[in-house]
Amino acid sequence: MIQFNFEIFADLIAAITFLVAACVGFLQGKRKRNSALILLGVASVGFGTSVGFQAISYMILVDNFDVALIMKEISVLLSVLGSVFVFTFVNYVWFERMRLAFLIPVVIIATLEIASIFLAEGLVPYYFFDGETLIATSIGKTGYLLIFEMIFANIGLNLVIIAYWTYSYLKAPATLKKTVRFLLIFIWLSVFTGIAITVIVRFSPNGSLNLFL
């Protein structure tokens, strides 16, 4: 039986959105000969395929956990690679060249996170009881994988995104201030809301609240 819920639907929409963004990045990057847009396109491919594999993983979780687990491992790997390319994009645009001092810790943490996928119980099913029925909702990270993900994606990546957009707002010409200000407020709100929800979901007991969030 293939399950389908709101989380899977949201993942599929996110996958399509990221892949469309990737196409735009590649086409505009090639047309304008802009390497930064191509880097952003590669990052979008990573994130798009990541949430796509995650959606498939959750769809087949009920009937085939082993295959679902492999799909989730691929999803984590692609997400990490996408994050690395976001850091690379920001590094390239911000400094107008690659600074290894900025990227070396990124690569180290990314490597540790990828390695931790294969540690014992790096990924476990999230579930809760509805009466006497055991309901598996997704596959989540635990142990070292959860620690590295919190450092790398939920803290490091989001702080870099906030810093990048804040810097962009401060440097934006007067004609773009209003647009960039709107994006900046939206990104600040979405990042901190996302971090709060992630912390609650990861560290609260399994239950219907986790599924809702």
N, C-alpha and C positions, 0 to 999 in steps of 0.2 A: 504494500500500500504506500503510495506517495502522499506525504502530508503537505499541506499548503496553509500557511498562516500569514499574519500581517508582516512578521519579521522577514519571511521568505520573499513576500511581495516587495517590501522595501529594499531588500538586497538586489532583487532583479531590476528595479527602477534605478537604483544607484549604479549598478553595473552598466546599464544602457547609457546613463548620463555621463559616467566617466569615459566610456568608449567613444561617445560623440565628442566629448571635450578633447580626447586624444586625437581624433581625426582633424578637428579644428586646429589643434596645436601643430600637428605635422604639416597640414596644408599651408597654414600661415607662416610657419617656420621656414618651409621650403620656399614659399613665394617671396618672403622678405629676407631670406638668408639669415634667419635669426636662430642661433643655436639654443638660446634660452627657451624659446617656445618649443623646440624639439625635445629638450630635456623635460619640460612640463608635460609634453605629450607622452613621453615614455613613462613618466610617473603615473599619468592617468591610465595608461594601459595596465600598469601593475595593480593599481587600486581597482580598476574595473574588472579585470579577470579574477582578482582576489575575492571580491564580493560575489562574483558569478559562481566560482567554485564553492564558496560558503553557502550560497543558496541551494546548489545541488546537494551539498553535504546534508543540509537540514531536511531537504525533501525526501532523501532516501534513508534518513537516520533510523526510522522505525523498523524497517525491514533488513537493513544491511549496515550494521554499525561499523564493521571493518572497512568497507569501502568508503563510508561517510567519513571515517577518521582520516583516511588517506587524502580525501578531497579537502578536508579541513587543514591538514598539514600543508598541502599545496597552496591553499588560500593564505595561510600565515606567511609562507615563504614569499609569495607574490606581494603581499602587503608590505613586508620588510623591504623588499627591493624597491617598491614604489616609494616608500618613505626615504630611502637612501637617495633616490633621484630628486625628491623634493628638496632635501638638504643640499644636494649638488646644484640644483636650480638656484636656490637662494644664495648659495656661495658664489656662483658665477655672476649673478646679476648684481649682488651687493658689492662685491669687491672687483667686479669686471675682469676677474681671472680666478683660476682655481687656487685656493689656499689649502695646502695639505694639513696644516695645523687645525683647520676647522673640520676637515673630513676624516682624519685619522680616528678620533674618538667615535665618530658616527659609524665607521666601518667596523670598529672593534665591538661596539655594542650590538650592531646588526648581526655580526658573526656569532656572538654569544647567544643572541635570541634564536637564530636559526639552529644552532647546536642544541639548544635547550628544548627544541621541539621533540627531539628523539629521546630525551631523558624519561625515566619512569614516571608515568602519570603527568606528563607535560600537558596533555589534553584529556579532558574528562567530559562525560555528558552532563548537561544541566537538566535537572528534572524536578518534578514535585508531585505530590500525591493529591489527586482530586477524589476525595472519599477513599476508596480502596483501589483506585486506578492509578498506576504509575504513568505519568506523562513526561516523555523526553522532549525537551523544547529545542535544544541546540547542543553544540560542543564548545566548551570554554577552556580557557587557559588556567593553569595552576602551577604551583611551585616556582622554579626559576623562570619559566617561560612567562608567567604572569608578572614577576618582578621586572624582567627586562622589557616587557611590553609597556609597563607603567612608566619606566624610565625613558624608553625610546620614543614611543608613540604618544602616550597620554600626557607626558610632561615635556620632553625635549622637542618633539615635532611641533606640538601646539604652541610652545613658547617661541619657537623660531617663526612660525606663521604669524603670531601676534606681533612680534618685533618687526617682521618684514612689512606687514601692512601698516603698522604705526609709522615706520620710517617712510613708507611710500606716501602716507597722508601728509607728513611734515614736508616732504620734498615736492609734493604735487603742485603743478601750476594752478593759479587762481581759477581758471576755467574748469578744472577737474576737481576742485576741493569738495564741492557738494556731493558728487558721486562717490569719491573715495571715502568721504566721511560716513556716508550711508553704509558702504561696504565694511568699513572699519568697525562701526557699532555692531553690525550684524555678526561679524567674525568674532569679536570679543564676547558677545552674548552666546553664540553657538558653541564656542570653544569651552567656556567655563560651565555652560549647561551640560555639554557632552562629558566633560571631566567628572562633574558631580554625579551624573547618571551612571557612568562607568564604575565609579568608586562604590556607589550603592549596590549596583548589580553584582559586582565582583566579591564584595565583602559582607553582604547580608545573606541570611539563610535562604535556600531555594524556596520559591513560592510564587503565587500568582503576581505579586508585586514585581518580581524579576521579569516575568514574561511581559507584563504591561510596559515596563520601562524599556 
